[in-house]
Amino acid sequence: MAVLNSIFENFLSNVQIFENREVLRHTYTPEQLPHRDVQVESLAAILVAALRKDTPSNVLIYGKTGTGKTAVTKYVGMELEKSGEIHGVPCYVIYINCEIVDTQYRLLAHLARHFDKDIPMTGWPTDQVYTEFREALDSEKAIVIVVLDEIDKLVRKGDDVLYNLSRINGDLHNARMAIIGISNDLKFTEFLDPRVRSSLGEEEIIFPPYDAEQIKDILSQRAVMAFKTGVLEETVIPLCAAFAAQENGDARRALDLLRVSAELAEREKSSMVREEHVRAAHEKIELDRVAEVVGTLPTQSKLVLLSVLKLVESGGNRFITGQVYHTYCQMCSQIQMDVLTHRRITDLISELDMLGIINAMVISKGRYGRTKEISLSTPLESTMKTLFKDYRLQPLINFKAPMVVQTKLY
């Protein structure tokens, strides 16, 4: 025990950099949201109907990751609940992350439990859970706003629950309910029943990406609360902002980068967060992201990626689709995996390109037509290590990519 205590004492004796690191996490909702006044006003203008005891329109909110969608929705939701108390109009905002609560049963059970209904995790018919929720919801005169973050994750498993929830007001006598759906995917409504699409998307709000200057303002605002005075080198915030702006203006990524930079500095017992800490944090976060993305790929996509890695391992750095496909077919044969068509592999290559794992550029081969020139965008060793955590790919550890002679260029 004494040894354990001495280990922690060693870390506790480090220079304190953080004042409150929680303000750099995604779950923190600030009192002010820089560069999102237009979106705050737009959402408030829709939800103000609740304070007039009317039913607000349903809203769909779109935008890439880290553009402030969730933060704005939570902020406006909290303000609505406060104003409801002042004006004597009960307003409740229920936030649900559909990446976690991703089935009709779980969603309805979660909503019913918000009204103190004791619903088991499984076992009841879904219509019974819906009835319990509807009756609990209608037990008082109130306006309820249900926020479904990452709503597209829920839609992938069917839109029955959205159909029922979007029409629930017809069965209510006291309460009224509106839905706010948040998504990174502008096209997810294409998979909805037309009736659900029309009722769910009564209003739409688009969140554009932040630019580097806007991200710098966001980081500066949080840094005042997050850090002790004078611990950040002048270049730290601009560099974090520049890295995030290169990656689609993702403010979440910028906040993570700033927090991890400071954590690395703290572990080194540095009294200042410096530029080198930011660069080290950027590399660490990128490796973590790659591991997460690669680890969750479908098996066929992993095989395509492994084909590229094996070709790189054999000494090349740029390959055309035909070479990747030839290597892929040989590996499938070795582990007795179904071989997909050349066209389907081309699609999977495009998907890996979109994820930023590889770079695939269409080039012309003159009279031979067009093909994709493919190169690796992630570290070879760490990506390979992540892939071989999949037991189905482990027999390919010693596989050597053949030298392919192209007889036909695709």
C-alpha positions in Angstrom: 0.0 0.0 0.0 2.9 2.3 0.9 4.4 1.8 -2.6 1.0 2.5 -4.3 0.7 5.7 -2.2 4.2 6.9 -3.2 3.3 6.4 -6.9 0.3 8.7 -6.7 2.2 11.2 -4.5 4.7 11.4 -7.3 2.0 12.5 -9.8 0.2 14.7 -7.3 3.4 16.7 -6.8 3.4 17.6 -10.6 2.9 21.2 -11.5 -0.9 22.0 -11.7 -1.9 23.1 -15.3 -5.6 22.6 -15.1 -8.1 24.7 -13.2 -11.1 22.7 -14.5 -10.5 20.2 -17.3 -14.2 19.3 -17.6 -14.9 22.5 -19.6 -12.9 21.0 -22.4 -15.1 17.9 -22.7 -17.9 17.4 -25.2 -20.5 17.1 -22.4 -19.9 20.6 -21.1 -22.4 23.2 -22.2 -21.1 26.8 -21.9 -23.2 29.8 -21.0 -22.2 31.5 -24.2 -21.8 29.8 -27.6 -19.4 31.8 -29.9 -20.4 32.1 -33.6 -23.7 30.2 -33.1 -26.0 33.2 -32.5 -27.9 32.6 -35.8 -28.6 28.9 -34.9 -29.5 29.7 -31.3 -32.0 32.4 -32.5 -33.5 30.0 -35.2 -34.1 27.2 -32.7 -35.4 29.5 -30.0 -37.8 31.1 -32.5 -39.3 27.6 -33.2 -39.5 26.5 -29.5 -41.0 29.7 -28.2 -44.4 28.3 -29.2 -44.1 26.1 -26.1 -44.1 29.1 -23.8 -47.4 30.1 -25.5 -48.7 26.7 -24.6 -48.7 25.7 -28.3 -47.0 22.7 -29.8 -43.6 23.6 -31.4 -42.8 22.3 -34.9 -40.6 19.2 -35.1 -37.0 20.2 -36.1 -34.2 18.4 -37.9 -30.7 19.8 -37.3 -27.9 18.9 -39.7 -24.2 19.6 -39.7 -20.8 17.8 -39.5 -19.3 16.5 -36.3 -18.1 19.3 -34.0 -20.2 22.1 -35.5 -22.1 22.9 -32.2 -25.4 21.1 -32.9 -25.7 19.3 -29.6 -24.3 22.2 -27.6 -26.8 24.7 -29.1 -29.7 22.3 -28.7 -28.8 21.6 -25.0 -28.3 25.3 -24.3 -31.6 26.4 -25.9 -33.3 23.5 -24.1 -32.0 24.6 -20.7 -33.1 28.2 -21.4 -36.6 26.9 -22.4 -37.0 25.0 -19.2 -35.9 28.1 -17.2 -38.3 30.4 -19.1 -41.1 27.8 -18.6 -40.7 28.0 -14.8 -40.8 31.8 -14.9 -44.0 31.9 -17.1 -45.7 29.0 -15.3 -45.6 26.7 -18.3 -44.1 23.3 -17.5 -41.5 22.6 -20.3 -39.4 19.4 -20.2 -36.5 18.7 -22.6 -35.4 15.0 -22.7 -32.1 14.4 -24.4 -31.3 10.9 -25.8 -28.2 9.7 -27.6 -29.4 7.3 -30.3 -26.0 5.7 -30.6 -26.6 4.2 -27.2 -30.5 4.1 -27.1 -30.8 2.6 -30.6 -33.9 0.5 -30.7 -37.6 1.3 -30.5 -38.0 -0.6 -27.2 -35.0 1.1 -25.6 -36.2 4.5 -26.7 -39.7 4.1 -25.4 -38.5 2.6 -22.2 -36.1 5.4 -21.7 -38.8 8.0 -22.3 -41.2 6.2 -19.9 -38.6 6.0 -17.2 -38.2 9.8 -17.4 -41.8 10.0 -16.1 -41.0 7.5 -13.3 -42.5 4.4 -15.0 -40.8 1.2 -14.1 -40.1 -0.5 -17.4 -37.9 -3.6 -17.6 -34.9 -3.6 -20.0 -36.6 -6.3 -22.1 -39.6 -8.6 -22.0 -42.6 -6.3 -22.6 -44.4 -6.0 -25.9 -43.4 -2.7 -27.5 -47.0 -1.5 -27.8 -47.3 -1.9 -24.0 -44.2 0.2 -23.4 -45.6 2.9 -25.8 -48.9 2.9 -23.9 -47.1 3.3 -20.6 -45.1 6.2 -22.0 -48.1 7.9 -23.6 -50.2 7.7 -20.4 -47.3 9.0 -18.3 -46.6 11.9 -20.7 -50.3 12.9 -20.7 -50.6 12.9 -16.9 -50.1 16.7 -16.7 -50.4 19.8 -18.9 -46.8 20.2 -20.2 -44.8 20.7 -23.3 -42.2 17.9 -23.8 -39.3 18.3 -26.3 -37.6 15.0 -27.1 -34.1 15.5 -28.5 -32.8 12.5 -30.6 -29.1 13.0 -31.1 -27.6 10.9 -33.9 -31.2 10.1 -35.0 -29.8 8.4 -38.1 -28.5 5.6 -35.9 -32.1 4.9 -34.8 -33.5 5.1 -38.3 -31.1 2.3 -39.5 -33.1 -0.1 -37.4 -36.5 1.1 -38.7 -38.7 4.2 -38.5 -41.7 2.7 -36.7 -40.9 4.5 -33.4 -40.5 7.9 -35.3 -43.8 7.3 -37.0 -45.6 6.7 -33.6 -43.9 9.6 -31.8 -44.5 12.1 -34.7 -48.2 11.3 -34.4 -48.5 11.0 -30.6 -50.1 14.4 -30.1 -53.3 13.0 -31.7 -53.7 10.7 -28.7 -52.9 13.3 -26.0 -55.4 15.4 -24.1 -53.2 17.3 -21.7 -49.5 17.3 -22.8 -48.0 18.2 -26.2 -44.7 16.8 -27.6 -42.2 17.9 -30.3 -39.1 16.1 -31.6 -35.7 17.6 -32.4 -33.6 15.2 -34.5 -29.8 15.8 -34.8 -27.7 14.2 -37.5 -24.4 14.4 -39.3 -26.0 12.7 -42.3 -27.9 15.1 -44.6 -29.3 12.1 -46.6 -30.7 10.0 -43.7 -34.3 11.1 -44.4 -34.2 9.3 -47.7 -34.6 6.1 -45.8 -37.7 7.3 -44.0 -41.3 6.6 -44.8 -42.6 9.7 -46.7 -45.2 10.3 -44.0 -42.5 10.3 -41.3 -40.3 12.5 -43.4 -42.9 15.2 -43.8 -44.0 15.4 -40.1 -40.4 15.1 -38.7 -38.8 17.7 -40.9 -41.3 20.5 -40.4 -38.3 22.8 -39.8 -34.6 22.4 -40.6 -31.5 24.1 -39.3 -28.1 23.7 -40.9 -24.9 24.2 -38.9 -21.9 25.1 -41.1 -18.3 24.1 -40.1 -16.3 26.5 -38.0 -13.2 28.2 -39.6 -9.8 28.5 -37.9 -10.6 31.9 -36.4 -13.9 30.8 -35.0 -12.3 27.7 -33.4 -9.6 29.9 -31.9 -12.3 32.0 -30.3 -14.0 28.9 -28.9 -10.7 27.5 -27.5 -9.8 30.9 -26.0 -13.2 31.1 -24.2 -12.8 27.6 -22.7 -9.1 28.0 -21.9 -9.8 30.9 -19.5 -11.9 28.5 -17.4 -9.8 25.3 -18.0 -6.3 26.4 -17.2 -4.2 28.2 -14.6 -3.1 31.6 -15.7 -0.1 31.8 -18.0 0.4 28.0 -18.7 -0.3 28.1 -22.5 2.4 29.2 -24.9 1.0 31.8 -27.4 1.2 29.3 -30.4 -0.8 26.6 -28.7 -4.4 27.7 -29.3 -3.8 28.9 -32.9 -2.1 25.6 -33.7 -5.0 23.5 -32.2 -7.4 25.7 -34.2 -5.4 25.2 -37.4 -5.3 21.4 -37.1 -9.1 21.3 -36.4 -9.9 23.6 -39.3 -8.1 21.3 -41.6 -10.4 18.5 -40.4 -13.7 20.0 -41.5 -13.9 22.7 -38.8 -14.4 20.2 -35.9 -14.6 22.1 -32.6 -14.8 18.9 -30.6 -11.5 17.7 -32.1 -9.9 21.1 -31.2 -11.1 20.8 -27.6 -9.8 17.2 -27.4 -6.5 18.4 -28.9 -6.1 21.2 -26.4 -7.0 18.9 -23.4 -4.7 16.1 -24.5 -1.8 18.6 -25.1 -2.1 19.8 -21.6 -2.3 16.3 -20.2 0.9 15.4 -22.0 2.6 18.5 -20.6 1.4 17.6 -17.1 2.8 14.1 -17.4 6.1 15.5 -18.5 6.1 17.8 -15.4 6.2 20.8 -17.7 4.9 24.1 -16.3 3.8 25.2 -19.8 1.8 23.7 -22.6 4.0 24.1 -25.7 3.8 23.6 -29.4 5.5 20.3 -29.3 2.8 19.0 -26.9 0.2 20.0 -29.4 2.0 18.1 -32.2 2.4 15.0 -30.0 -1.3 15.2 -29.0 -2.3 15.5 -32.6 -0.4 12.4 -33.5 -1.8 10.5 -30.5 -5.4 11.4 -31.3 -5.0 10.5 -34.9 -3.7 7.1 -34.0 -6.6 6.6 -31.6 -9.0 7.6 -34.3 -7.5 5.3 -36.8 -7.6 2.4 -34.3 -11.3 3.1 -33.6 -12.3 3.4 -37.3 -10.3 0.5 -38.5 -11.4 -1.7 -35.7 -15.1 -1.3 -36.5 -14.8 -1.8 -40.3 -16.8 -4.7 -41.9 -14.6 -7.7 -42.6 -14.6 -7.2 -46.4 -13.4 -3.6 -45.9 -10.7 -4.8 -43.6 -9.5 -7.2 -46.3 -9.4 -4.4 -48.9 -7.4 -2.2 -46.5 -5.1 -5.2 -45.6 -4.5 -5.6 -49.3 -3.2 -2.1 -49.5 -1.1 -2.5 -46.4 0.5 -5.7 -47.7 1.3 -4.0 -51.0 3.0 -1.2 -49.1 4.9 -3.8 -47.0 6.2 -5.3 -50.2 7.9 -2.1 -51.1 5.5 0.1 -53.0 3.7 3.3 -52.1 1.1 3.8 -54.9 -1.1 1.1 -56.5 -4.0 0.9 -59.0 -7.3 -0.8 -58.3 -6.3 -3.9 -60.2 -3.3 -4.6 -58.0 -5.3 -4.2 -54.8 -8.1 -6.4 -56.2 -5.6 -9.2 -57.2 -4.1 -9.2 -53.7 -7.5 -9.1 -52.1 -8.6 -12.2 -54.2 -5.6 -14.2 -53.1 -6.1 -13.4 -49.4 -9.8 -14.3 -49.7 -8.8 -17.7 -51.2 -6.3 -18.3 -48.3 -8.9 -17.7 -45.5 -11.9 -19.1 -47.5 -13.7 -15.8 -47.6 -16.3 -14.9 -50.3 -14.8 -12.8 -53.1 -16.7 -9.7 -53.9 -16.9 -8.3 -57.5 -14.4 -5.8 -58.8 -17.1 -3.1 -58.8 -17.9 -3.7 -55.2 -14.2 -3.5 -54.2 -14.0 -0.2 -56.0 -16.9 1.0 -53.9 -15.2 -0.1 -50.7 -12.0 1.7 -51.7 -14.0 4.9 -52.1 -15.5 4.4 -48.6 -12.0 3.9 -47.1 -11.0 7.1 -48.9 -13.9 9.0 -47.4 -12.8 7.8 -43.9 -9.4 9.2 -44.5 -7.6 5.8 -44.1 -6.4 5.7 -47.7 -6.1 8.2 -50.5 -7.7 7.1 -53.8 -7.3 9.5 -56.8 -8.9 8.8 -60.2 -6.3 9.0 -62.9 -6.5 8.5 -66.7 -4.6 5.7 -68.4 -5.3 6.9 -71.9 -6.8 4.3 -74.2 -6.8 1.9 -71.2 -9.4 4.0 -69.5 -9.5 5.4 -65.9 -8.4 3.8 -62.7 -7.8 4.8 -59.1 -4.3 5.4 -57.8 -4.3 4.3 -54.2 -1.9 5.2 -51.3 -2.0 4.7 -47.6 -2.9 7.7 -45.4 -2.3 6.1 -42.0 0.7 4.7 -40.2 1.5 1.2 -41.6 2.5 -0.5 -38.4 -0.3 0.7 -36.1 -3.0 0.1 -38.8 -1.7 -3.4 -39.4 -1.7 -4.1 -35.7 -5.3 -3.0 -35.3 -6.4 -5.2 -38.3 -4.8 -8.3 -36.9 -6.8 -8.0 -33.7 -9.6 -9.5 -35.8 -9.1 -13.3 -35.4 -10.4 -13.9 -39.0 -7.5 -12.0 -40.5 -4.7 -13.5 -38.3 -3.9 -16.4 -40.7 -2.8 -13.6 -43.1 -0.1 -12.2 -40.8 2.7 -13.8 -42.9 1.0 -13.3 -46.3 3.3 -11.7 -48.9 1.7 -9.5 -51.6 2.5 -10.8 -55.0 4.2 -8.8 -57.7 1.2 -8.1 -60.0 1.6 -7.8 -63.7 -1.3 -5.8 -65.0 -2.7 -7.2 -68.2 -5.7 -4.9 -68.0 -5.9 -1.5 -66.4 -9.2 -0.8 -64.7 
